[in-house]
Amino acid sequence: MSGPVVVGIDGSQSGMAAVEAAAHEADRIGVELRLAYAYEWPTARVSPGVPPWDRSGAGACRVVKGALTEAERWAVGAAPQLRVTHEVLMGAPVAVLESASREASLLVVGGRPPGGAGSLRRGSVAGQLAAHGRTPMLVVRGRPDPAGPVVLVGGHAQEVREAVEFAYAEAAARDTDLVVLERTTAWHGRSYDAFAEALSVQSGKHPDVTTHRARARGGLSRALVEASTRAQLVVVGARGRGRRTGVLPTPVSMVALHRADCPVAVIHSAER
């Protein structure tokens, strides 16, 4: 992965948590961090022809520059040697971030705490990017356990090589164990073989990562939510754009985004 880590910022507390997480990821991968600010110009509130950075334009310049300055401060605080760049793009956040992340190694966005009116919804920026994006994405949310494992969810058409590779790399970087959470019912065929092979390859590449295979008692979705309360990170795989563009393949992926109590990585793979 040679492209930058792109993080969407909006000046919010969850956005700054995303910046900090993105800085750690960029530092781990060895690439630059790019701060992306999507600005929707409020045309209904200004006179026609007023440029976006004009002082009469509702202080847009001050707000955006303030958010970028604060975000860069958080990034440098998390990874002092990191190269940080930024860009301000006009347009809706989903469209802007999807475009900005096409050549990225990882896209990072903030999420809302689980439960309540602020919970992540299918129509949210993170939910839409997870469903329609092409780039691996990290949604920063919940209360991660710094001593917990990385949890890889498998067994529901999510057995993509990229997700397994990402999960092992994260476990190695965090110096923690990897828990592979699988459904209790038997599953076989090409999908299982590919998943098992990917696990074997990556465990060989990361001998210092202890791997635990866990059966999901009471259903995979329920087990995922429970495991997230004791995890640093949950990793789920998703099929990328194909004939049917960008729909997450199972309800399990959406459960992770809606209800997980720690950051969630959604790793896309091109449909074959």
Long-range contacts (C-beta under 8 A, 24 or more apart in sequence): 1-29, 1-31, 1-105, 1-106, 2-31, 2-105, 3-31, 3-103, 3-104, 3-105, 4-31, 4-32, 4-33, 4-34, 4-85, 4-103, 4-104, 4-105, 5-29, 5-31, 5-32, 5-33, 5-34, 5-104, 5-105, 5-106, 5-107, 5-108, 6-34, 6-36, 6-97, 6-100, 6-101, 6-104, 6-106, 6-107, 6-108, 6-135, 7-33, 7-34, 7-35, 7-36, 7-71, 7-107, 7-108, 7-109, 8-36, 8-37, 8-38, 8-93, 8-97, 8-107, 8-108, 8-109, 8-110, 8-125, 9-35, 9-36, 9-37, 9-67, 9-68, 9-71, 10-37, 10-38, 10-67, 10-93, 10-110, 11-63, 11-66, 11-67, 11-70, 11-71, 12-110, 14-110, 14-111, 14-112, 14-140, 14-141, 15-67, 15-71, 15-110, 16-70, 16-71, 16-74, 16-110, 17-110, 17-140, 18-108, 18-109, 18-110, 18-138, 18-140, 19-71, 19-74, 19-75, 19-78, 19-108, 20-74, 20-75, 20-77, 20-78, 21-108, 21-138, 21-140, 21-263, 22-75, 22-106, 22-108, 22-138, 23-74, 23-75, 23-76, 23-78, 23-79, 23-82, 23-84, 24-78, 24-79, 25-106, 25-108, 25-138, 26-79, 26-82, 26-106, 27-78, 27-79, 27-81, 27-82, 28-169, 28-173, 29-105, 29-106, 31-105, 32-82, 32-83, 32-84, 32-85, 33-75, 33-79, 33-82, 33-83, 33-84, 33-85, 34-84, 34-85, 34-86, 34-87, 34-100, 34-104, 35-68, 35-71, 35-72, 35-75, 35-84, 35-85, 35-86, 35-87, 36-86, 36-87, 36-89, 36-96, 36-97, 36-100, 36-101, 37-64, 37-67, 37-68, 37-86, 37-87, 37-88, 37-89, 38-89, 38-90, 38-91, 38-92, 38-93, 38-95, 38-96, 38-97, 39-64, 39-88, 39-89, 39-90, 39-91, 40-90, 40-91, 40-92, 40-93, 41-90, 52-90, 64-88, 93-125, 94-125, 94-128, 94-129, 94-132, 97-125, 97-129, 98-129, 98-132, 98-133, 98-134, 101-133, 101-134, 101-135, 101-137, 102-134, 102-135, 104-135, 105-136, 106-135, 106-136, 106-137, 106-138, 107-133, 107-135, 107-136, 107-137, 107-138, 108-137, 108-138, 108-140, 109-137, 109-138, 109-139, 109-140, 110-139, 110-140, 110-141, 111-139, 111-140, 111-141, 111-142, 111-257, 111-263, 111-264, 112-141, 113-141, 113-142, 114-141, 114-142, 114-258, 114-259, 114-260, 114-261, 115-259, 119-258, 119-259, 120-257, 120-258, 121-258, 122-254, 126-257, 127-254, 127-257, 130-238, 130-248, 130-253, 130-257, 130-266, 131-246, 131-247, 131-248, 132-241, 132-245, 132-246, 133-246, 133-266, 133-268, 134-240, 134-241, 134-246, 134-268, 135-268, 136-162, 136-166, 136-265, 136-266, 136-267, 136-268, 137-265, 137-266, 137-268, 138-263, 138-264, 138-265, 138-266, 139-257, 139-263, 139-264, 139-265, 139-266, 140-263, 141-260, 141-261, 141-262, 141-263, 141-264, 142-228, 142-260, 142-261, 142-262, 142-263, 143-261, 143-262, 144-231, 144-232, 144-233, 144-262, 144-263, 145-229, 145-230, 145-231, 145-232, 145-262, 146-232, 147-176, 148-176, 148-230, 148-231, 148-232, 148-262, 149-176, 149-177, 149-178, 149-179, 149-212, 149-230, 149-231, 149-232, 150-174, 150-176, 150-177, 150-178, 150-179, 150-231, 150-232, 150-233, 150-234, 150-235, 151-178, 151-179, 151-181, 151-224, 151-227, 151-228, 151-231, 151-233, 151-234, 151-235, 152-178, 152-179, 152-180, 152-181, 152-235, 153-181, 153-220, 153-224, 153-234, 153-235, 153-236, 153-237, 153-252, 153-256, 154-180, 154-181, 154-182, 154-195, 154-237, 155-181, 155-182, 155-183, 155-187, 155-195, 155-216, 155-220, 156-183, 156-220, 156-249, 156-250, 156-252, 157-191, 157-239, 157-249, 157-250, 158-236, 158-237, 158-238, 158-249, 158-250, 158-252, 158-253, 159-191, 159-192, 159-194, 159-195, 159-198, 159-237, 160-237, 160-238, 160-239, 160-267, 160-268, 160-269, 161-194, 161-198, 161-269, 162-237, 162-267, 162-268, 162-269, 163-235, 163-236, 163-237, 163-265, 163-267, 163-269, 164-195, 164-198, 164-199, 164-202, 164-237, 165-198, 165-202, 166-235, 166-265, 166-267, 167-202, 167-235, 167-265, 168-202, 168-203, 168-205, 168-206, 168-209, 169-206, 170-233, 170-235, 170-265, 171-206, 171-209, 172-206, 172-208, 172-209, 174-232, 174-233, 176-209, 176-232, 177-209, 177-210, 177-211, 177-212, 178-209, 178-210, 178-211, 178-212, 179-212, 179-214, 179-227, 179-231, 180-211, 180-212, 180-213, 180-214, 181-214, 181-216, 181-220, 181-223, 181-224, 181-227, 182-213, 182-214, 182-215, 182-216, 182-220, 183-215, 183-216, 183-219, 183-220, 184-215, 184-216, 184-217, 220-252, 221-251, 221-252, 221-255, 224-252, 224-255, 224-256, 224-260, 225-255, 225-259, 225-260, 225-261, 228-256, 228-259, 228-260, 228-261, 228-262, 229-261, 229-262, 231-262, 232-262, 232-263, 233-262, 233-263, 233-264, 233-265, 234-260, 234-262, 234-263, 234-264, 234-265, 235-264, 235-265, 235-267, 236-264, 236-265, 236-266, 236-267, 237-266, 237-267, 237-268, 237-269, 238-266, 238-267, 238-268, 238-269, 239-268, 239-269, 239-270, 239-271, 240-268, 240-269, 240-270, 240-271, 241-270, 241-271, 242-270, 242-271, 243-271
